[in-house]
Amino acid sequence: MPQEPIDPAGLEFQRVSPSYAKVRLVGWGISALITWVVLATPVVLMLTGVWPGYPAWLAWGLLGIAVVADLARMAVIPRQVRAIGYAERDDDLLIRSGIMFQKVLVVPYGRMQYVDVAVGPVDRALGLCKVQLHTASTTAKAEIPGLPAAEGTRLRERLSARGEARLAGL
């Protein structure tokens, strides 16, 4: 992953699986389909004569805007997935995400309460999982999506062990 201005110097981030883009595209496809059906309903009603007074330009315009916006979103998803990464350091875990609005989240091992591995149906089909880190903070959303299942299990065990070791030292 190329070094970005917010990345700590000399640190190599591990990328998530490129297959995670497929998971995100399935979610995008479902939401886009629902949006298109809702926005196409006035067009169909207008064309069949059920709703003759509805302005055609508005019906077609809204549907067109939704299609263009959704296709632009679809084009960005693979790049967003490439921007997700994580790095293990001696005392903490760093999670990086974002293209335009970049974020690096630092989770000290001693602050971790427990670590989850979650798998959805599309993730399972692709052999992926999501590692979720739970801390005392309710605002921090520390998760690493799109990991191969074996890596997710390894990371969960390693983070749990490091968290327990840091808590025992307090």
NORDA-V318265 format. One line per field, one symbol per residue. phi: phi as a letter, one per 40 degrees, with the letter a starting at -180 (. if undefined). psi: psi as a letter, one per 40 degrees, with the letter a starting at -180 (. if undefined). burial: 1 if it has 16 or more other ideal C-beta (glycine too) atoms within 10 Angstrom, else 0. Layout:
BEGIN
phi: ???
psi: ???
burial: ???
END
This chain:
BEGIN
phi: .ccbdccccgbbccccccccccccccccccccccccccccdcccccccgcbcccccccccccccccccccccccccdcccccccaaacbcbabbbbagbcbcabbbbcdccccabbbbbcccdcccgbabcbbbbcccccbcabcgcddccccccdcccccccccccccc
psi: hihidehihehhhhiihdeddddddddddddddddddddedddddddeedgdehhdddddddddddddddddddddddddddehiihhadeihhhiiicdgihhhhhhdeehdihihihidddddefiihhhhhadhedhghihifiidddddddddddddddddddde.
burial: 00000010000010111011111111010001001000110110010000000000001001100100010000001001101111100001111110000001101011110010000001100101111111100000011111111011001100100110010000
END
